[in-house]
Amino acid sequence: MDLHMMQKLDQIEIGKKINENAELIAQKIITNIIKNETYVSLQHRDQGQERLEASITFIQLIGDAISGKLADPQETISQWGEKVGMAAVQSGQPLDKSLESTSYYRNSIWDFIKEEGSLQSMSAESVLHISTTINPMIDYAVQAFSKSYVNNYRDMAEKFHLSLQELSVPVVPLFPGVAVLPVVGEIDTNRAKILLDSTLQQCVESEITLLVIDLSGVSYIDTMVAHRIFQLVSTLKLLGVKTTLTGLSPEIAQTSVSLNLDFSEITLKGNLLQALADFGYGKLNK
């Protein structure tokens, strides 16, 4: 029997043995990970079964790759890494801790191969040949996991940021049908859009007919922000909501003049008290 054929048979046999002992290898890996982790939350401990099942699947894929059962080993292993990366983000598992566990997978699988190879009197050439399959597969899994983790974490962070921005647009009811929208901080393109969409929705849901938009917490305004405000006021008017702007600072007033912003079609008042008095709620102090 030539060397190539012998190596092929050794690979098939080792792949078969890895599959048969996948759960045992996975349990050893998970035990070592948990034992050596400096930070393991209760949530992560509760997810031990999920981690075990994912590890068993990975080891079985490694066995199939060695045996030559996978049509496209790189793609199959990468899909596993993407799935596990997404799950790690959702469970709050730190990326650095996840990557540290890579060595446990590599070492445990190789310990098994060396032990099994010794029992079968496998040649050094066969073991070396198997390494050309295993090491790239683990590297593919790590790359796919890392990429998936980063992408999913970024998506989750963006959604969280949008949620915070939506919460920063509170339409506060004062009287039946009367509310105030205090706008605080800088307004970029994304927040300006959220300001428009969220305000319209809240006014409709709360049946607001008189709205005061207070800009005293805004230090800067440009043509984009002004356009959004004009658009908001115009849309609210179509919905039957009368709008008054208050709190324009001297800086905003000067900027508005320099940018040729036209507020002539919008009702302006100095502060909330004046706006409410204009609506007929309360009297101004003399």
ZITA-V681055 format. One record per pair of residues at least 24 apart in sequence whose C-alpha atoms are under 7 Angstrom apart, sorted by the first residue. I is the first residue (numbers start at 0). J is the second residue. Records with the same first field share a line. If there is no record, write none. Layout:
I=J, J
This chain:
6=125
9=125
10=65, 66, 129
11=65, 66
13=112
14=62, 63, 65, 66
15=62
17=59, 62
18=59, 62
21=55, 58, 59
22=55
24=107, 108
25=51, 54, 55
26=51
28=103, 104, 107
32=100
61=133
65=129, 132
73=136, 139
76=136, 139, 140
77=139, 140, 143
80=140, 141, 143, 144
81=143, 144, 147
83=144
84=144, 145, 147, 148
85=147, 148, 151
88=148, 151, 152
164=190
165=193, 197
168=194, 197
170=198, 201
176=206, 207, 208, 209
177=207, 208, 209, 210
178=207, 209, 210, 211
179=210, 211, 212
180=211, 212, 213
181=212, 213, 214
182=213, 214, 216, 217
183=216, 217
184=216, 217
185=217, 219
186=224
191=224, 227
195=227, 231
199=235
207=240
208=239, 240, 241
209=240, 241, 242
210=240, 241, 242, 243
211=242, 243, 244, 274
212=243, 244, 245
213=244, 245, 246
214=245, 246, 247
215=246, 247, 248
218=251
219=251
220=251
243=267, 268, 274
244=268
245=269, 270, 271
246=270
